[in-house]
Amino acid sequence: MSRKVIAYYLPQFHQIPENDKWWGFGYTEWTALKKWKSCFEGHQIRKPDEKKIGYYNLLNLDVIKKQYELAEKYNITGFCFWAYWFGGGARLLEKPLDLLLSQNNKIRYCVAWANHSWFDKSTWTMLQKQHYLGKEDYTYFFYTFLPHFKNPNYILDDGRPVFSLFMIQDIPDFQLYIETWNALAIKEGFRGMFFISDQYVPNFQFNHLLSGFSHSPQMFKNRNFFQKILERLIRYHSWHFLGPMKYSYPRMMKNLFNEFINVEKFIPTIFCGWDTTPRHGRRGVVLRYFNPTHFLTHVREIFSTQFKSQYVFVKSWNEWAEGNVLEPDHIHGEEYLAIMKKENN
């Protein structure tokens, strides 16, 4: 049975005044990628295939159309756009998402709320704080995104808009938030919301309110105790001379979600590599030995396992500065997409 594959999508690739202020005029994710320097012998990163879409600007809807045409060619159902709502109407990087409200496209998509504060992690300076302001603000939030939910291209599950939540444990009045949105969705003609948690939180008292959950942090479940301590020293205690932290992609992916095979609401995630050194330098984390052979093993395991969910999420379509990328790169072109299509049948 073919699964519905949804790839997380980063809207960072365009200039905004806030990034100009924090990082310098004209900053986008491409800035970090182009300034990247190797951190150890043999270290390389993937860059956009300039024969395809290249270093694009997401203020151009035609770029997103081309990306979706390519994704659709390889049986990707749609994109899950990260959205940044900080409370009180404060948003960042919203323009590419709102371009999708144009009637002149067929791009299938849903939205994920990246509910976290923004920091300069080199100094842990707060840049933009995430606020949770209660029912009135949740109502404002819902109606801001309602035009998307009513867009005929928006992904619905049995009449419910699919909506992913990054960190459910950080929402202090989670039940209020969920109940507010479900009630408003029903009022607007839907059957409620199809809420997915990007992170599985064991024993979370409101797990029953979710329609599904994936578990992105599971990517690092195969770390040993020493590796966990070393990573903390590098990332949070400035022992940068030991970095970047290096793990083996095939080892980290092995038997990744076995404990969730029979869990009704679980949605598996496919990981397209990982290398955060463009963003964080020696504070970064690298999954070494990511290549088509090891990606095939990971993808085949996900698609051949009888998970109960019809969905598979991909992390990610275009997180170039974190090294998890499905769209064509300058080394392997469309090979990773071809693997996805071949195994999802």
Residue, then its C-alpha position, 0 to 999 in steps of 0.5 A: m500500500s502506497r503511503k501519503v508522504i509529507a515533507y517538512y518545508l523550511p520557508q527561511f530562504h528569503q530576506i526579512p528585516e529581523n534577520d537583517k538586524w540579527w545576522g547582517f543585511g541580506y541574511t538567509e539560510w543560503t548565507a550560512l551554507k555559502k560560508w561553511k568551512s570543513c570541520f574535519e578531514g573528508h567533511q563535505i556538505r550537500k549544496p543545491d543542484e544548480k541545474k535544477i532550482g539552485y539557490y532560490n528565493l521563496l518570495n517567488l511562487d514559481v520556485i515553490k511550484k517547481q519544487y512541488e512539481l518535482a516532489e509530485k513526480y516522485n510521489i510526495t503527497g505535499f509539503c508541511f510548511w513550518a509556521y512561526w506564530f509567537g503570540g499576539g499576531a507576531r509572525l516570521l517567515e510567513k510570506p512563502l506560506d501565504l503565497l500558497l493562497s494564490q489560486n494559481n497553483k496546485i501545491r498540496y500542503c499543510v502547516a506545522w507550528a514551530n512553537h519555540s523561541w528564537f535564540d542566538k545559540s552562540t551567546w544564548t541571546m533571546l531574539q524572539k520569545q514564544h508567548y502563549l496568551g490564552k483563548e483569545d489569542y488562540t482564536y486569533f491564531f486560528y482565524t489567521f490560518l483559516p484561509h489556509f485550512k479552506n484552501p482546496n490544496y490544503i491537506l485534510d484527513d477525513g474532513r479535518p485540517v492536518f496540523s503539526l505541533f513541534m513541542i506540545q510539552d511547551i504549551p502550558d494550557f495545551q487542553l485549552y488550545i486543542e479544544t479551542w481550535n477543534a471547536l472553531a474548526i467545527k464551527e467553520g464546517f470541518r470535523g475538527m482538527f487532525f493534530i500531529s505532535d512532532q515529538y512523542v512525549p510519554n505519559f503526557q496527560f493530553n496524548h489522547l487529544l492528538s490524532g497522531f504523533s511522530h518522534s523526530p528526537q528518536m533519530f538519536k535514540n541509539r547514542n550511548f551514554f558517553q556520546k550524550i555527555l560529549e554532545r552536551l559538553i560541545r553544544y551547551h558548555s562551549w567545549h567546541f574544540l571537541g566538536p563537531m559531534k559525529y555519529s554514524y547515520p546507518r547506526m542511528m537509523k537502525n531499528l529506529f521505530n521498532e517499539f512503535i510498530n503496533v502503536e495506533k497513532f504513530i507516524p514514522t519519519i524518514f531522515c534525509g541526513w543531518d549536518t548542522t555545521p553550516r549553522h553552528g560550526r564546531r558546535g554542530v552535529v553530523l551524521r556521517y556516512f549518509n549516502p544513497t546506499h544507507f538511505l535506501t536501507h533506512v527508507r526500505e525499513i520504514f516502508s516495509t514495516q507495517f505501521k498503522s498510519q497511512y502517513v510518513f513524514v520526511k525530515s526534510w525537503n530543504e533544511w540545507a543548513e541542517g543537512n537534512v535535504l530531500e530535494p536535488d543536491h549537487i552530489h547525487g541529484e535526484e537519487y534520494l527522490a528516486i529511492m523514495k518513489k521506488e520503495n513507496n509502492 
